[in-house]
Amino acid sequence: LADILDVEPEDVDVTIAFDRFGLDSSAAIGMTGDLEEWLGYDIDATVLYDYPTIQSLSQYLGKNLAASKA
């Protein structure tokens, strides 16, 4: 997200909703694709709407990653 917004990572509040950062649907889909590539498993394109903050998304992805490795 920091790369997309062109800010320092420490300037991104993980508890603020993605839409408050001005993230449009195109950027959200791109970010989801980047996450899929990085994590190595498919992620639903709507996941950012279901988990609207970095904090909630990371918790969700962590649980799914652990489940996929089990």
PQR file of N, CA, C, O and H, with PARSE charges and radii, in Angstrom:
ATOM      1  N   LEU A   1       0.830  -1.190   0.000 -0.4000 1.5000
ATOM      2  CA  LEU A   1       0.000   0.000   0.000 -0.0000 2.0000
ATOM      3  C   LEU A   1       0.872   1.251   0.000  0.5500 1.7000
ATOM      4  O   LEU A   1       0.570   2.227  -0.687 -0.5500 1.4000
ATOM      5  N   ALA A   2       1.944   1.217   0.766 -0.4000 1.5000
ATOM      6  CA  ALA A   2       2.841   2.377   0.791 -0.0000 2.0000
ATOM      7  C   ALA A   2       3.403   2.664  -0.595  0.5500 1.7000
ATOM      8  O   ALA A   2       3.529   3.826  -0.984 -0.5500 1.4000
ATOM      9  H   ALA A   2       2.190   0.424   1.325  0.4000 1.0000
ATOM     10  N   ASP A   3       3.742   1.618  -1.343 -0.4000 1.5000
ATOM     11  CA  ASP A   3       4.244   1.824  -2.710 -0.0000 2.0000
ATOM     12  C   ASP A   3       3.179   2.456  -3.600  0.5500 1.7000
ATOM     13  O   ASP A   3       3.470   3.369  -4.373 -0.5500 1.4000
ATOM     14  H   ASP A   3       3.639   0.675  -1.027  0.4000 1.0000
ATOM     15  N   ILE A   4       1.958   1.974  -3.491 -0.4000 1.5000
ATOM     16  CA  ILE A   4       0.859   2.500  -4.301 -0.0000 2.0000
ATOM     17  C   ILE A   4       0.623   3.974  -3.984  0.5500 1.7000
ATOM     18  O   ILE A   4       0.398   4.790  -4.877 -0.5500 1.4000
ATOM     19  H   ILE A   4       1.722   1.232  -2.863  0.4000 1.0000
ATOM     20  N   LEU A   5       0.679   4.296  -2.692 -0.4000 1.5000
ATOM     21  CA  LEU A   5       0.419   5.668  -2.254 -0.0000 2.0000
ATOM     22  C   LEU A   5       1.643   6.561  -2.330  0.5500 1.7000
ATOM     23  O   LEU A   5       1.547   7.775  -2.146 -0.5500 1.4000
ATOM     24  H   LEU A   5       0.862   3.633  -1.966  0.4000 1.0000
ATOM     25  N   ASP A   6       2.798   5.958  -2.603 -0.4000 1.5000
ATOM     26  CA  ASP A   6       4.073   6.673  -2.667 -0.0000 2.0000
ATOM     27  C   ASP A   6       4.365   7.412  -1.355  0.5500 1.7000
ATOM     28  O   ASP A   6       4.677   8.603  -1.332 -0.5500 1.4000
ATOM     29  H   ASP A   6       2.876   4.972  -2.753  0.4000 1.0000
ATOM     30  N   VAL A   7       4.247   6.637  -0.256 -0.4000 1.5000
ATOM     31  CA  VAL A   7       4.570   7.150   1.074 -0.0000 2.0000
ATOM     32  C   VAL A   7       5.472   6.144   1.778  0.5500 1.7000
ATOM     33  O   VAL A   7       5.649   5.020   1.308 -0.5500 1.4000
ATOM     34  H   VAL A   7       3.994   5.670  -0.274  0.4000 1.0000
ATOM     35  N   GLU A   8       6.030   6.551   2.889 -0.4000 1.5000
ATOM     36  CA  GLU A   8       6.857   5.653   3.685 -0.0000 2.0000
ATOM     37  C   GLU A   8       5.950   4.643   4.394  0.5500 1.7000
ATOM     38  O   GLU A   8       4.870   5.011   4.857 -0.5500 1.4000
ATOM     39  H   GLU A   8       5.886   7.464   3.271  0.4000 1.0000
ATOM     40  N   PRO A   9       6.367   3.381   4.487 -0.5600 1.5000
ATOM     41  CA  PRO A   9       5.540   2.364   5.160  0.2800 2.0000
ATOM     42  C   PRO A   9       5.119   2.760   6.575  0.5500 1.7000
ATOM     43  O   PRO A   9       3.996   2.468   6.987 -0.5500 1.4000
ATOM     44  N   GLU A  10       5.995   3.415   7.316 -0.4000 1.5000
ATOM     45  CA  GLU A  10       5.645   3.800   8.684 -0.0000 2.0000
ATOM     46  C   GLU A  10       4.581   4.893   8.735  0.5500 1.7000
ATOM     47  O   GLU A  10       4.036   5.171   9.804 -0.5500 1.4000
ATOM     48  H   GLU A  10       6.907   3.653   6.981  0.4000 1.0000
ATOM     49  N   ASP A  11       4.280   5.514   7.602 -0.4000 1.5000
ATOM     50  CA  ASP A  11       3.242   6.538   7.541 -0.0000 2.0000
ATOM     51  C   ASP A  11       1.860   5.963   7.260  0.5500 1.7000
ATOM     52  O   ASP A  11       0.880   6.706   7.203 -0.5500 1.4000
ATOM     53  H   ASP A  11       4.722   5.288   6.734  0.4000 1.0000
ATOM     54  N   VAL A  12       1.772   4.656   7.087 -0.4000 1.5000
ATOM     55  CA  VAL A  12       0.497   3.995   6.796 -0.0000 2.0000
ATOM     56  C   VAL A  12      -0.059   3.413   8.090  0.5500 1.7000
ATOM     57  O   VAL A  12       0.574   2.564   8.717 -0.5500 1.4000
ATOM     58  H   VAL A  12       2.568   4.052   7.134  0.4000 1.0000
ATOM     59  N   ASP A  13      -1.240   3.870   8.487 -0.4000 1.5000
ATOM     60  CA  ASP A  13      -1.910   3.365   9.686 -0.0000 2.0000
ATOM     61  C   ASP A  13      -2.666   2.094   9.320  0.5500 1.7000
ATOM     62  O   ASP A  13      -3.573   2.125   8.488 -0.5500 1.4000
ATOM     63  H   ASP A  13      -1.754   4.560   7.978  0.4000 1.0000
ATOM     64  N   VAL A  14      -2.294   0.983   9.938 -0.4000 1.5000
ATOM     65  CA  VAL A  14      -2.870  -0.320   9.581 -0.0000 2.0000
ATOM     66  C   VAL A  14      -4.313  -0.481  10.025  0.5500 1.7000
ATOM     67  O   VAL A  14      -4.968  -1.454   9.651 -0.5500 1.4000
ATOM     68  H   VAL A  14      -1.557   0.959  10.614  0.4000 1.0000
ATOM     69  N   THR A  15      -4.821   0.455  10.817 -0.4000 1.5000
ATOM     70  CA  THR A  15      -6.203   0.364  11.292 -0.0000 2.0000
ATOM     71  C   THR A  15      -7.178   1.213  10.484  0.5500 1.7000
ATOM     72  O   THR A  15      -8.381   1.192  10.746 -0.5500 1.4000
ATOM     73  H   THR A  15      -4.289   1.245  11.121  0.4000 1.0000
ATOM     74  N   ILE A  16      -6.674   1.957   9.507 -0.4000 1.5000
ATOM     75  CA  ILE A  16      -7.526   2.807   8.671 -0.0000 2.0000
ATOM     76  C   ILE A  16      -7.998   2.011   7.454  0.5500 1.7000
ATOM     77  O   ILE A  16      -7.222   1.277   6.841 -0.5500 1.4000
ATOM     78  H   ILE A  16      -5.698   1.974   9.293  0.4000 1.0000
ATOM     79  N   ALA A  17      -9.264   2.164   7.117 -0.4000 1.5000
ATOM     80  CA  ALA A  17      -9.850   1.447   5.973 -0.0000 2.0000
ATOM     81  C   ALA A  17      -9.182   1.863   4.666  0.5500 1.7000
ATOM     82  O   ALA A  17      -8.812   3.021   4.473 -0.5500 1.4000
ATOM     83  H   ALA A  17      -9.894   2.761   7.614  0.4000 1.0000
ATOM     84  N   PHE A  18      -9.038   0.874   3.768 -0.4000 1.5000
ATOM     85  CA  PHE A  18      -8.401   1.121   2.469 -0.0000 2.0000
ATOM     86  C   PHE A  18      -9.051   2.274   1.722  0.5500 1.7000
ATOM     87  O   PHE A  18      -8.351   3.068   1.094 -0.5500 1.4000
ATOM     88  H   PHE A  18      -9.338  -0.067   3.925  0.4000 1.0000
ATOM     89  N   ASP A  19     -10.378   2.385   1.776 -0.4000 1.5000
ATOM     90  CA  ASP A  19     -11.052   3.442   1.020 -0.0000 2.0000
ATOM     91  C   ASP A  19     -10.691   4.835   1.533  0.5500 1.7000
ATOM     92  O   ASP A  19     -10.776   5.804   0.778 -0.5500 1.4000
ATOM     93  H   ASP A  19     -10.947   1.740   2.287  0.4000 1.0000
ATOM     94  N   ARG A  20     -10.295   4.956   2.781 -0.4000 1.5000
ATOM     95  CA  ARG A  20      -9.866   6.257   3.315 -0.0000 2.0000
ATOM     96  C   ARG A  20      -8.515   6.679   2.759  0.5500 1.7000
ATOM     97  O   ARG A  20      -8.158   7.855   2.813 -0.5500 1.4000
ATOM     98  H   ARG A  20     -10.226   4.169   3.394  0.4000 1.0000
ATOM     99  N   PHE A  21      -7.763   5.721   2.224 -0.4000 1.5000
ATOM    100  CA  PHE A  21      -6.495   6.036   1.571 -0.0000 2.0000
ATOM    101  C   PHE A  21      -6.711   6.449   0.124  0.5500 1.7000
ATOM    102  O   PHE A  21      -5.764   6.826  -0.566 -0.5500 1.4000
ATOM    103  H   PHE A  21      -8.054   4.766   2.181  0.4000 1.0000
ATOM    104  N   GLY A  22      -7.967   6.379  -0.343 -0.4000 1.5000
ATOM    105  CA  GLY A  22      -8.264   6.731  -1.725 -0.0000 2.0000
ATOM    106  C   GLY A  22      -7.961   5.602  -2.695  0.5500 1.7000
ATOM    107  O   GLY A  22      -7.771   5.839  -3.888 -0.5500 1.4000
ATOM    108  H   GLY A  22      -8.737   6.073   0.217  0.4000 1.0000
ATOM    109  N   LEU A  23      -7.916   4.382  -2.195 -0.4000 1.5000
ATOM    110  CA  LEU A  23      -7.624   3.213  -3.026 -0.0000 2.0000
ATOM    111  C   LEU A  23      -8.832   2.911  -3.902  0.5500 1.7000
ATOM    112  O   LEU A  23      -9.898   2.578  -3.385 -0.5500 1.4000
ATOM    113  H   LEU A  23      -8.071   4.189  -1.226  0.4000 1.0000
ATOM    114  N   ASP A  24      -8.684   3.022  -5.216 -0.4000 1.5000
ATOM    115  CA  ASP A  24      -9.796   2.728  -6.111 -0.0000 2.0000
ATOM    116  C   ASP A  24      -9.830   1.240  -6.440  0.5500 1.7000
ATOM    117  O   ASP A  24      -8.924   0.496  -6.063 -0.5500 1.4000
ATOM    118  H   ASP A  24      -7.817   3.292  -5.636  0.4000 1.0000
ATOM    119  N   SER A  25     -10.868   0.809  -7.139 -0.4000 1.5000
ATOM    120  CA  SER A  25     -11.045  -0.620  -7.415 -0.0000 2.0000
ATOM    121  C   SER A  25      -9.915  -1.186  -8.265  0.5500 1.7000
ATOM    122  O   SER A  25      -9.524  -2.339  -8.083 -0.5500 1.4000
ATOM    123  H   SER A  25     -11.604   1.413  -7.446  0.4000 1.0000
ATOM    124  N   SER A  26      -9.397  -0.408  -9.173 -0.4000 1.5000
ATOM    125  CA  SER A  26      -8.289  -0.863 -10.008 -0.0000 2.0000
ATOM    126  C   SER A  26      -7.039  -1.128  -9.167  0.5500 1.7000
ATOM    127  O   SER A  26      -6.373  -2.149  -9.335 -0.5500 1.4000
ATOM    128  H   SER A  26      -9.715   0.529  -9.321  0.4000 1.0000
ATOM    129  N   ALA A  27      -6.734  -0.211  -8.276 -0.4000 1.5000
ATOM    130  CA  ALA A  27      -5.573  -0.392  -7.396 -0.0000 2.0000
ATOM    131  C   ALA A  27      -5.795  -1.553  -6.438  0.5500 1.7000
ATOM    132  O   ALA A  27      -4.858  -2.289  -6.128 -0.5500 1.4000
ATOM    133  H   ALA A  27      -7.275   0.619  -8.139  0.4000 1.0000
ATOM    134  N   ALA A  28      -7.029  -1.726  -5.966 -0.4000 1.5000
ATOM    135  CA  ALA A  28      -7.349  -2.832  -5.055 -0.0000 2.0000
ATOM    136  C   ALA A  28      -7.145  -4.181  -5.748  0.5500 1.7000
ATOM    137  O   ALA A  28      -6.600  -5.110  -5.151 -0.5500 1.4000
ATOM    138  H   ALA A  28      -7.790  -1.128  -6.219  0.4000 1.0000
ATOM    139  N   ILE A  29      -7.575  -4.287  -6.987 -0.4000 1.5000
ATOM    140  CA  ILE A  29      -7.400  -5.535  -7.740 -0.0000 2.0000
ATOM    141  C   ILE A  29      -5.917  -5.786  -7.981  0.5500 1.7000
ATOM    142  O   ILE A  29      -5.448  -6.917  -7.862 -0.5500 1.4000
ATOM    143  H   ILE A  29      -8.018  -3.532  -7.472  0.4000 1.0000
ATOM    144  N   GLY A  30      -5.183  -4.736  -8.320 -0.4000 1.5000
ATOM    145  CA  GLY A  30      -3.741  -4.878  -8.517 -0.0000 2.0000
ATOM    146  C   GLY A  30      -3.033  -5.325  -7.253  0.5500 1.7000
ATOM    147  O   GLY A  30      -2.138  -6.169  -7.299 -0.5500 1.4000
ATOM    148  H   GLY A  30      -5.564  -3.816  -8.417  0.4000 1.0000
ATOM    149  N   MET A  31      -3.439  -4.755  -6.120 -0.4000 1.5000
ATOM    150  CA  MET A  31      -2.831  -5.128  -4.850 -0.0000 2.0000
ATOM    151  C   MET A  31      -3.164  -6.578  -4.498  0.5500 1.7000
ATOM    152  O   MET A  31      -2.313  -7.301  -3.979 -0.5500 1.4000
ATOM    153  H   MET A  31      -4.166  -4.070  -6.084  0.4000 1.0000
ATOM    154  N   THR A  32      -4.386  -7.003  -4.776 -0.4000 1.5000
ATOM    155  CA  THR A  32      -4.776  -8.393  -4.530 -0.0000 2.0000
ATOM    156  C   THR A  32      -3.930  -9.327  -5.384  0.5500 1.7000
ATOM    157  O   THR A  32      -3.480 -10.366  -4.900 -0.5500 1.4000
ATOM    158  H   THR A  32      -5.077  -6.417  -5.198  0.4000 1.0000
ATOM    159  N   GLY A  33      -3.710  -8.978  -6.632 -0.4000 1.5000
ATOM    160  CA  GLY A  33      -2.862  -9.781  -7.516 -0.0000 2.0000
ATOM    161  C   GLY A  33      -1.434  -9.865  -7.015  0.5500 1.7000
ATOM    162  O   GLY A  33      -0.811 -10.925  -7.078 -0.5500 1.4000
ATOM    163  H   GLY A  33      -4.076  -8.134  -7.025  0.4000 1.0000
ATOM    164  N   ASP A  34      -0.913  -8.754  -6.518 -0.4000 1.5000
ATOM    165  CA  ASP A  34       0.436  -8.742  -5.948 -0.0000 2.0000
ATOM    166  C   ASP A  34       0.515  -9.657  -4.725  0.5500 1.7000
ATOM    167  O   ASP A  34       1.495 -10.380  -4.541 -0.5500 1.4000
ATOM    168  H   ASP A  34      -1.419  -7.893  -6.467  0.4000 1.0000
ATOM    169  N   LEU A  35      -0.524  -9.617  -3.897 -0.4000 1.5000
ATOM    170  CA  LEU A  35      -0.557 -10.485  -2.714 -0.0000 2.0000
ATOM    171  C   LEU A  35      -0.604 -11.959  -3.112  0.5500 1.7000
ATOM    172  O   LEU A  35       0.068 -12.790  -2.501 -0.5500 1.4000
ATOM    173  H   LEU A  35      -1.320  -9.031  -4.047  0.4000 1.0000
ATOM    174  N   GLU A  36      -1.397 -12.283  -4.133 -0.4000 1.5000
ATOM    175  CA  GLU A  36      -1.460 -13.668  -4.622 -0.0000 2.0000
ATOM    176  C   GLU A  36      -0.087 -14.153  -5.053  0.5500 1.7000
ATOM    177  O   GLU A  36       0.339 -15.253  -4.701 -0.5500 1.4000
ATOM    178  H   GLU A  36      -1.943 -11.608  -4.630  0.4000 1.0000
ATOM    179  N   GLU A  37       0.585 -13.332  -5.806 -0.4000 1.5000
ATOM    180  CA  GLU A  37       1.909 -13.687  -6.307 -0.0000 2.0000
ATOM    181  C   GLU A  37       2.901 -13.873  -5.152  0.5500 1.7000
ATOM    182  O   GLU A  37       3.680 -14.826  -5.140 -0.5500 1.4000
ATOM    183  H   GLU A  37       0.239 -12.439  -6.092  0.4000 1.0000
ATOM    184  N   TRP A  38       2.861 -12.963  -4.194 -0.4000 1.5000
ATOM    185  CA  TRP A  38       3.786 -12.997  -3.067 -0.0000 2.0000
ATOM    186  C   TRP A  38       3.521 -14.189  -2.150  0.5500 1.7000
ATOM    187  O   TRP A  38       4.456 -14.843  -1.687 -0.5500 1.4000
ATOM    188  H   TRP A  38       2.228 -12.189  -4.204  0.4000 1.0000
ATOM    189  N   LEU A  39       2.228 -14.471  -1.886 -0.4000 1.5000
ATOM    190  CA  LEU A  39       1.865 -15.541  -0.958 -0.0000 2.0000
ATOM    191  C   LEU A  39       1.785 -16.915  -1.611  0.5500 1.7000
ATOM    192  O   LEU A  39       1.901 -17.937  -0.935 -0.5500 1.4000
ATOM    193  H   LEU A  39       1.469 -13.940  -2.262  0.4000 1.0000
ATOM    194  N   GLY A  40       1.587 -16.938  -2.923 -0.4000 1.5000
ATOM    195  CA  GLY A  40       1.560 -18.203  -3.640 -0.0000 2.0000
ATOM    196  C   GLY A  40       0.236 -18.943  -3.590  0.5500 1.7000
ATOM    197  O   GLY A  40       0.205 -20.160  -3.776 -0.5500 1.4000
ATOM    198  H   GLY A  40       1.492 -16.108  -3.473  0.4000 1.0000
ATOM    199  N   TYR A  41      -0.862 -18.234  -3.343 -0.4000 1.5000
ATOM    200  CA  TYR A  41      -2.183 -18.865  -3.436 -0.0000 2.0000
ATOM    201  C   TYR A  41      -3.214 -17.840  -3.889  0.5500 1.7000
ATOM    202  O   TYR A  41      -3.018 -16.632  -3.755 -0.5500 1.4000
ATOM    203  H   TYR A  41      -0.837 -17.246  -3.192  0.4000 1.0000
ATOM    204  N   ASP A  42      -4.325 -18.356  -4.433 -0.4000 1.5000
ATOM    205  CA  ASP A  42      -5.371 -17.484  -4.966 -0.0000 2.0000
ATOM    206  C   ASP A  42      -6.094 -16.738  -3.856  0.5500 1.7000
ATOM    207  O   ASP A  42      -6.386 -17.289  -2.795 -0.5500 1.4000
ATOM    208  H   ASP A  42      -4.484 -19.338  -4.542  0.4000 1.0000
ATOM    209  N   ILE A  43      -6.373 -15.475  -4.128 -0.4000 1.5000
ATOM    210  CA  ILE A  43      -7.104 -14.617  -3.200 -0.0000 2.0000
ATOM    211  C   ILE A  43      -8.269 -14.009  -3.961  0.5500 1.7000
ATOM    212  O   ILE A  43      -8.090 -13.464  -5.050 -0.5500 1.4000
ATOM    213  H   ILE A  43      -6.135 -15.027  -4.990  0.4000 1.0000
ATOM    214  N   ASP A  44      -9.455 -14.100  -3.392 -0.4000 1.5000
ATOM    215  CA  ASP A  44     -10.646 -13.539  -4.014 -0.0000 2.0000
ATOM    216  C   ASP A  44     -10.454 -12.038  -4.216  0.5500 1.7000
ATOM    217  O   ASP A  44      -9.941 -11.352  -3.331 -0.5500 1.4000
ATOM    218  H   ASP A  44      -9.600 -14.543  -2.507  0.4000 1.0000
ATOM    219  N   ALA A  45     -10.856 -11.535  -5.357 -0.4000 1.5000
ATOM    220  CA  ALA A  45     -10.673 -10.115  -5.695 -0.0000 2.0000
ATOM    221  C   ALA A  45     -11.436  -9.181  -4.760  0.5500 1.7000
ATOM    222  O   ALA A  45     -11.102  -8.000  -4.659 -0.5500 1.4000
ATOM    223  H   ALA A  45     -11.273 -12.092  -6.076  0.4000 1.0000
ATOM    224  N   THR A  46     -12.457  -9.697  -4.074 -0.4000 1.5000
ATOM    225  CA  THR A  46     -13.253  -8.851  -3.180 -0.0000 2.0000
ATOM    226  C   THR A  46     -12.741  -8.855  -1.742  0.5500 1.7000
ATOM    227  O   THR A  46     -13.374  -8.272  -0.861 -0.5500 1.4000
ATOM    228  H   THR A  46     -12.729 -10.656  -4.156  0.4000 1.0000
ATOM    229  N   VAL A  47     -11.613  -9.497  -1.497 -0.4000 1.5000
ATOM    230  CA  VAL A  47     -11.113  -9.647  -0.128 -0.0000 2.0000
ATOM    231  C   VAL A  47     -10.874  -8.296   0.561  0.5500 1.7000
ATOM    232  O   VAL A  47     -11.040  -8.198   1.776 -0.5500 1.4000
ATOM    233  H   VAL A  47     -11.099  -9.970  -2.213  0.4000 1.0000
ATOM    234  N   LEU A  48     -10.494  -7.275  -0.173 -0.4000 1.5000
ATOM    235  CA  LEU A  48     -10.253  -5.966   0.440 -0.0000 2.0000
ATOM    236  C   LEU A  48     -11.540  -5.307   0.917  0.5500 1.7000
ATOM    237  O   LEU A  48     -11.508  -4.420   1.770 -0.5500 1.4000
ATOM    238  H   LEU A  48     -10.359  -7.354  -1.161  0.4000 1.0000
ATOM    239  N   TYR A  49     -12.666  -5.737   0.369 -0.4000 1.5000
ATOM    240  CA  TYR A  49     -13.949  -5.206   0.827 -0.0000 2.0000
ATOM    241  C   TYR A  49     -14.432  -5.967   2.057  0.5500 1.7000
ATOM    242  O   TYR A  49     -15.092  -5.398   2.927 -0.5500 1.4000
ATOM    243  H   TYR A  49     -12.692  -6.457  -0.324  0.4000 1.0000
ATOM    244  N   ASP A  50     -14.103  -7.247   2.125 -0.4000 1.5000
ATOM    245  CA  ASP A  50     -14.473  -8.065   3.278 -0.0000 2.0000
ATOM    246  C   ASP A  50     -13.580  -7.788   4.479  0.5500 1.7000
ATOM    247  O   ASP A  50     -14.025  -7.890   5.622 -0.5500 1.4000
ATOM    248  H   ASP A  50     -13.567  -7.709   1.418  0.4000 1.0000
ATOM    249  N   TYR A  51     -12.329  -7.442   4.227 -0.4000 1.5000
ATOM    250  CA  TYR A  51     -11.343  -7.143   5.263 -0.0000 2.0000
ATOM    251  C   TYR A  51     -10.736  -5.779   4.921  0.5500 1.7000
ATOM    252  O   TYR A  51      -9.689  -5.704   4.279 -0.5500 1.4000
ATOM    253  H   TYR A  51     -11.968  -7.360   3.299  0.4000 1.0000
ATOM    254  N   PRO A  52     -11.400  -4.704   5.352 -0.5600 1.5000
ATOM    255  CA  PRO A  52     -11.101  -3.364   4.830  0.2800 2.0000
ATOM    256  C   PRO A  52      -9.910  -2.623   5.418  0.5500 1.7000
ATOM    257  O   PRO A  52      -9.681  -1.463   5.073 -0.5500 1.4000
ATOM    258  N   THR A  53      -9.148  -3.262   6.295 -0.4000 1.5000
ATOM    259  CA  THR A  53      -7.948  -2.600   6.824 -0.0000 2.0000
ATOM    260  C   THR A  53      -6.755  -3.533   6.648  0.5500 1.7000
ATOM    261  O   THR A  53      -6.926  -4.738   6.458 -0.5500 1.4000
ATOM    262  H   THR A  53      -9.334  -4.204   6.575  0.4000 1.0000
ATOM    263  N   ILE A  54      -5.573  -2.987   6.710 -0.4000 1.5000
ATOM    264  CA  ILE A  54      -4.373  -3.820   6.625 -0.0000 2.0000
ATOM    265  C   ILE A  54      -4.363  -4.815   7.779  0.5500 1.7000
ATOM    266  O   ILE A  54      -4.003  -5.978   7.601 -0.5500 1.4000
ATOM    267  H   ILE A  54      -5.435  -2.009   6.864  0.4000 1.0000
ATOM    268  N   GLN A  55      -4.754  -4.360   8.944 -0.4000 1.5000
ATOM    269  CA  GLN A  55      -4.765  -5.221  10.125 -0.0000 2.0000
ATOM    270  C   GLN A  55      -5.710  -6.414   9.935  0.5500 1.7000
ATOM    271  O   GLN A  55      -5.313  -7.556  10.168 -0.5500 1.4000
ATOM    272  H   GLN A  55      -5.047  -3.415   9.089  0.4000 1.0000
ATOM    273  N   SER A  56      -6.945  -6.162   9.519 -0.4000 1.5000
ATOM    274  CA  SER A  56      -7.898  -7.262   9.356 -0.0000 2.0000
ATOM    275  C   SER A  56      -7.517  -8.158   8.176  0.5500 1.7000
ATOM    276  O   SER A  56      -7.685  -9.376   8.244 -0.5500 1.4000
ATOM    277  H   SER A  56      -7.268  -5.234   9.330  0.4000 1.0000
ATOM    278  N   LEU A  57      -7.013  -7.571   7.110 -0.4000 1.5000
ATOM    279  CA  LEU A  57      -6.594  -8.357   5.953 -0.0000 2.0000
ATOM    280  C   LEU A  57      -5.409  -9.253   6.298  0.5500 1.7000
ATOM    281  O   LEU A  57      -5.383 -10.419   5.905 -0.5500 1.4000
ATOM    282  H   LEU A  57      -6.877  -6.582   7.055  0.4000 1.0000
ATOM    283  N   SER A  58      -4.443  -8.730   7.016 -0.4000 1.5000
ATOM    284  CA  SER A  58      -3.269  -9.532   7.354 -0.0000 2.0000
ATOM    285  C   SER A  58      -3.641 -10.686   8.276  0.5500 1.7000
ATOM    286  O   SER A  58      -3.083 -11.775   8.149 -0.5500 1.4000
ATOM    287  H   SER A  58      -4.464  -7.783   7.335  0.4000 1.0000
ATOM    288  N   GLN A  59      -4.566 -10.470   9.195 -0.4000 1.5000
ATOM    289  CA  GLN A  59      -5.023 -11.554  10.062 -0.0000 2.0000
ATOM    290  C   GLN A  59      -5.715 -12.642   9.240  0.5500 1.7000
ATOM    291  O   GLN A  59      -5.460 -13.831   9.432 -0.5500 1.4000
ATOM    292  H   GLN A  59      -5.020  -9.585   9.298  0.4000 1.0000
ATOM    293  N   TYR A  60      -6.584 -12.232   8.332 -0.4000 1.5000
ATOM    294  CA  TYR A  60      -7.279 -13.175   7.457 -0.0000 2.0000
ATOM    295  C   TYR A  60      -6.287 -13.959   6.597  0.5500 1.7000
ATOM    296  O   TYR A  60      -6.368 -15.185   6.510 -0.5500 1.4000
ATOM    297  H   TYR A  60      -6.792 -11.267   8.176  0.4000 1.0000
ATOM    298  N   LEU A  61      -5.359 -13.255   5.969 -0.4000 1.5000
ATOM    299  CA  LEU A  61      -4.392 -13.924   5.095 -0.0000 2.0000
ATOM    300  C   LEU A  61      -3.481 -14.859   5.890  0.5500 1.7000
ATOM    301  O   LEU A  61      -3.122 -15.932   5.406 -0.5500 1.4000
ATOM    302  H   LEU A  61      -5.293 -12.260   6.040  0.4000 1.0000
ATOM    303  N   GLY A  62      -3.110 -14.461   7.093 -0.4000 1.5000
ATOM    304  CA  GLY A  62      -2.283 -15.317   7.931 -0.0000 2.0000
ATOM    305  C   GLY A  62      -2.981 -16.620   8.270  0.5500 1.7000
ATOM    306  O   GLY A  62      -2.365 -17.685   8.241 -0.5500 1.4000
ATOM    307  H   GLY A  62      -3.401 -13.589   7.485  0.4000 1.0000
ATOM    308  N   LYS A  63      -4.262 -16.541   8.589 -0.4000 1.5000
ATOM    309  CA  LYS A  63      -5.032 -17.758   8.893 -0.0000 2.0000
ATOM    310  C   LYS A  63      -5.148 -18.639   7.663  0.5500 1.7000
ATOM    311  O   LYS A  63      -5.002 -19.858   7.757 -0.5500 1.4000
ATOM    312  H   LYS A  63      -4.762 -15.676   8.612  0.4000 1.0000
ATOM    313  N   ASN A  64      -5.409 -18.035   6.507 -0.4000 1.5000
ATOM    314  CA  ASN A  64      -5.546 -18.827   5.278 -0.0000 2.0000
ATOM    315  C   ASN A  64      -4.228 -19.454   4.861  0.5500 1.7000
ATOM    316  O   ASN A  64      -4.203 -20.589   4.384 -0.5500 1.4000
ATOM    317  H   ASN A  64      -5.527 -17.045   6.431  0.4000 1.0000
ATOM    318  N   LEU A  65      -3.142 -18.733   5.035 -0.4000 1.5000
ATOM    319  CA  LEU A  65      -1.848 -19.275   4.682 -0.0000 2.0000
ATOM    320  C   LEU A  65      -1.513 -20.470   5.572  0.5500 1.7000
ATOM    321  O   LEU A  65      -1.017 -21.490   5.093 -0.5500 1.4000
ATOM    322  H   LEU A  65      -3.162 -17.811   5.423  0.4000 1.0000
ATOM    323  N   ALA A  66      -1.786 -20.336   6.859 -0.4000 1.5000
ATOM    324  CA  ALA A  66      -1.538 -21.437   7.786 -0.0000 2.0000
ATOM    325  C   ALA A  66      -2.394 -22.649   7.426  0.5500 1.7000
ATOM    326  O   ALA A  66      -1.921 -23.784   7.479 -0.5500 1.4000
ATOM    327  H   ALA A  66      -2.188 -19.507   7.248  0.4000 1.0000
ATOM    328  N   ALA A  67      -3.654 -22.408   7.062 -0.4000 1.5000
ATOM    329  CA  ALA A  67      -4.558 -23.503   6.691 -0.0000 2.0000
ATOM    330  C   ALA A  67      -4.120 -24.178   5.392  0.5500 1.7000
ATOM    331  O   ALA A  67      -4.262 -25.392   5.245 -0.5500 1.4000
ATOM    332  H   ALA A  67      -4.038 -21.486   7.019  0.4000 1.0000
ATOM    333  N   SER A  68      -3.594 -23.403   4.458 -0.4000 1.5000
ATOM    334  CA  SER A  68      -3.176 -23.972   3.179 -0.0000 2.0000
ATOM    335  C   SER A  68      -1.906 -24.815   3.315  0.5500 1.7000
ATOM    336  O   SER A  68      -1.644 -25.685   2.484 -0.5500 1.4000
ATOM    337  H   SER A  68      -3.480 -22.417   4.578  0.4000 1.0000
ATOM    338  N   LYS A  69      -1.124 -24.558   4.358 -0.4000 1.5000
ATOM    339  CA  LYS A  69       0.106 -25.311   4.586 -0.0000 2.0000
ATOM    340  C   LYS A  69      -0.144 -26.571   5.413  0.5500 1.7000
ATOM    341  O   LYS A  69       0.715 -27.450   5.480 -0.5500 1.4000
ATOM    342  H   LYS A  69      -1.337 -23.852   5.033  0.4000 1.0000
ATOM    343  N   ALA A  70      -1.319 -26.661   6.042 -0.4000 1.5000
ATOM    344  CA  ALA A  70      -1.624 -27.811   6.907 -0.0000 2.0000
ATOM    345  C   ALA A  70      -1.992 -29.038   6.127  0.5500 1.7000
ATOM    346  O   ALA A  70      -2.273 -30.082   6.715 -0.5500 1.4000
ATOM    347  H   ALA A  70      -2.017 -25.947   5.987  0.4000 1.0000
TER
END
